[in-house]
């Protein structure tokens, strides 16, 4: 099992450019998440999905869009990148069985917007 | 709403010394609590979790945490620090659909 993988690992964008981050999981998990990590702020939830074809906003959704067309994939899009979106982005997945809600994380994507 | 607060953004210990990382939670329902570790340039890895079974939870790499309802705490401890424990540690609480993370505590281990 590869677990949770993220593509790409690094990216530099200019202000106004767009890009899509891809997250894939091979654990048949129902729930998937996108977080951003900034120094001193922990992880903040951007968007999440509780199943194929469903998405919802998290704590900091502005400037991002997501899609979950297949159960194993969760895409995060930036339509018009801004310097404030410079961050490390983590994808996670979980299977909401009773008593076990831990999330499994990908290795992260480091994005710099200049 | 559920939340966690980690006390101390940086903790420094000597190799072989006790490690104590503090986490307090706020929750209107019995909480599910987690500790994750992040090594440099890596994703988060689960250390241990509390799911209302035993109050003393043992995790990987010799870490353990004790759930204390009266103190609303879930502090992480390890009796003897190792150089390889140097990392950032996050406490988290489960909400209805995701987790809320603390700001993190960076642990430094001095030789």
Boltz contact constraints between the chains, C-beta under 6 A:
constraints:
  - contact:
      token1: [A, 33]
      token2: [B, 98]
      max_distance: 6.0
  - contact:
      token1: [A, 40]
      token2: [B, 103]
      max_distance: 6.0
  - contact:
      token1: [A, 42]
      token2: [B, 101]
      max_distance: 6.0
  - contact:
      token1: [A, 42]
      token2: [B, 102]
      max_distance: 6.0
  - contact:
      token1: [A, 42]
      token2: [B, 103]
      max_distance: 6.0
  - contact:
      token1: [A, 42]
      token2: [B, 104]
      max_distance: 6.0
  - contact:
      token1: [A, 43]
      token2: [B, 101]
      max_distance: 6.0
  - contact:
      token1: [A, 45]
      token2: [B, 98]
      max_distance: 6.0
  - contact:
      token1: [A, 48]
      token2: [B, 98]
      max_distance: 6.0
  - contact:
      token1: [A, 99]
      token2: [B, 51]
      max_distance: 6.0
  - contact:
      token1: [A, 101]
      token2: [B, 32]
      max_distance: 6.0
  - contact:
      token1: [A, 101]
      token2: [B, 94]
      max_distance: 6.0
  - contact:
      token1: [A, 102]
      token2: [B, 46]
      max_distance: 6.0
  - contact:
      token1: [A, 102]
      token2: [B, 49]
      max_distance: 6.0
  - contact:
      token1: [A, 105]
      token2: [B, 43]
      max_distance: 6.0
  - contact:
      token1: [A, 105]
      token2: [B, 44]
      max_distance: 6.0
  - contact:
      token1: [A, 106]
      token2: [B, 43]
      max_distance: 6.0
  - contact:
      token1: [A, 107]
      token2: [B, 43]
      max_distance: 6.0
  - contact:
      token1: [A, 108]
      token2: [B, 43]
      max_distance: 6.0
